[in-house]
Amino acid sequence: MSRRFLFYPLLSLILFSSSYCGAQTLSLKEAVNTALKNYGTIRAKESYANASKATIQQTKREYLPNLNLSAQQDYGTINGQNGPQYGLGGLGTAASGPALDKQNWNAAFGALYLANINWDFFTFGRTRERIQVANAAYRRDQQDLEQEKFQQEIRVSAAYLNLLAAQRITRSQEKNLSRAVTFKNTATVRAKNGLNPGVDSSFANAEVSAAKISLTKARDLEQEQANRLSVLMGSSAVSYQLDTSSITRIPTNLLTDTTGKSGHPLLKFYQNRFDVSQQQVNYLKKLYYPSFSLFGVLQGRGSGFSSGYALDQAAFSTSYADGINPTRGNYLIGIGMTWNISSLLKNHPQVRAQEYTSQGLKEEYNLVDQQLKAQLLLAETKLNNALQNYREAPIQVKAASDAYLQKSTLYKNGLTNLVDLTQTLFALNRAETDRDIAYTNVWQALLLKSAAIGNYEVFINEF
C-alpha cells in the first residue's frame, strides 16, 4: 500500500478566529509533543514496529532444534494381515501383531513413549536470510514510524499557524466592526441634525451589519481550525490561546542549505521498503538448495501381549499395569538430506515476481524523490513571494490607515460623502487582513521548505 507523503502547499488564507475567553495557553512545541504522544496513527505504528522487533527474535529461535516428547496409552486388538497398505490422510492404524489364520478379539493395554529431536543444521544460508528479512522489515516499520512522526509535526505546525493567523484576523475584523459602529454613530447624529441625508444612516447600518456577519463567519471558520488542531493533537479541547511571540517577526535564517535530501524520512521509508523486497528475493533464492539435518529418536514401548502370543493366543494380559510398563526400548541417531528438486521450477516464478515487486518499489522511490525536488523549488518560490508581501504589507496598511483617517475627518466636517468613507474603510480592513496573512505566510513558507527538505528542525528552531 502506497503511503505517498503529501507535502503541504502554502496554507489556505481563509482562516478566521473565535473569541477564546478562558482558553488554555498552548505553544507550538507543546502542541507537537502532545500530538506525537496521543495521535492514533503514531501509536498504531509504534505497535507495528514492536511487532516486527519481536518477529526478529522469533525468526532467530527457529534455528534451534525441534524437540518433541510424546506419550500414549491404548487399549485394543493386534490382529495383523499380510499385504501392502498406505495410511492416506492419516486414515490408518498401527497394530503390530502376528498374521493369524482367523480373526480374534483378544485385547490388552499398550503404551508408546517417544522423544524425538530434529535439527536443520545447514541450509545454505536460508535461516540467515530469513533473519535478514525480519531485520529489514523492522527497519522499514521503524522508519515508517519516524516518517509518520515527521508528517505529524508538519501537520500540527500547519494547523497551529492556521489557527494563529485566524486569531490575528479576528482582531482585525473586530477593529473593523468598531470602526463601522463609530462612523454609523457619526452618520446617525449628522442625519438627525440635517447635516447629511437620511440615507447615510441606513447605509451606515448596512455596513455595521456586514461587519458583524464577517466577524460571525470568521469565528465559525476559526472554530473549524481549532477543531482540526484538536483532532491532530488527540485532544478534546476546541479552544486555545496560542503563543503569538514568534509570529510578529520573520525567521532569522531563511537561507538553509537544501542539499542532502537523501536523509528525508520519507525517502528512507521508501528505501527500506525496497530493501525488504530485496532481502525477500535473496531468501527465495535460498529455497533452491537442500537442507542437512541431524536427528535422534529414543523410544520405549509396553504391551500386554507376550512374546509367545503368535503360538499361544492365550498368552496376553488384560492388566492395565502390565500393558503400560515399557519393556522394550530403541534409539536411533542419524544425519540426512532433503532436497525437493521440483522447487527449482516452482520457486523460479516466485523469485521473478518478487524481483518485479522490487523494481516497482524502486520506481515509487524515484517518483517521491522527484516530487520532493519539485516541492523544494516550490517552497523556495513561495518563501521569496511571502517575504516580498511581508515587506509590502506595512506600506499598504499605513496608506490605508492614513486615507481612512483623512476621509473620516472630512466626513465629520461635512467635506466628503459616506461612499468615499466606506471605500477607505474597506481598503483599511483589506490591508490589515493582508498584513496578518503576510506575517503568517512567511512561516508557512518556511514550514513548506522544512517539509520538502525533510528536516523539521529548520522550522521549529526558528519559531
Secondary structure, 3 states (H helix, E strand, C coil): CCCCCCCCCCCCCCCCCCCCCCCEEECHHHHHHHHHHHCHHHHHHHHHHHHHHHHHHHHHHCCCCEEEEEEEEEEECCCCCCCCCCCHHHCCCCCCCCCCCCCCCCCEEEEEEEEEEEEEEECCCHHHHHHHHHHHHHHHHHHHHHHHHHHHHHHHHHHHHHHHHHHHHHHHHHHHHHHHHHHHHHHHHHHHCCCCCCHHHHHHHHHHHHHHHHHHHHHHHHHHHHHHHHHHHCCCCCCEEECCCCCCCCCCCCCCCCCCHHHCHHHHHHHHHHHHHHHHHHHHHHCCCCEEEEEEEEEEEEECECCCCCCCCCCECCCHHHHHCCCEEEEEEEEEEECCCCHHHHHHHHHHHHHHHHHHHHHHHHHHHHHHHHHHHHHHHHHHHHHHHHHHHHHHHHHHHHHHHHHHHHHHCCCCCHHHHHHHHHHHHHHHHHHHHHHHHHHHHHHHHHHHHCCCHHHHCCC
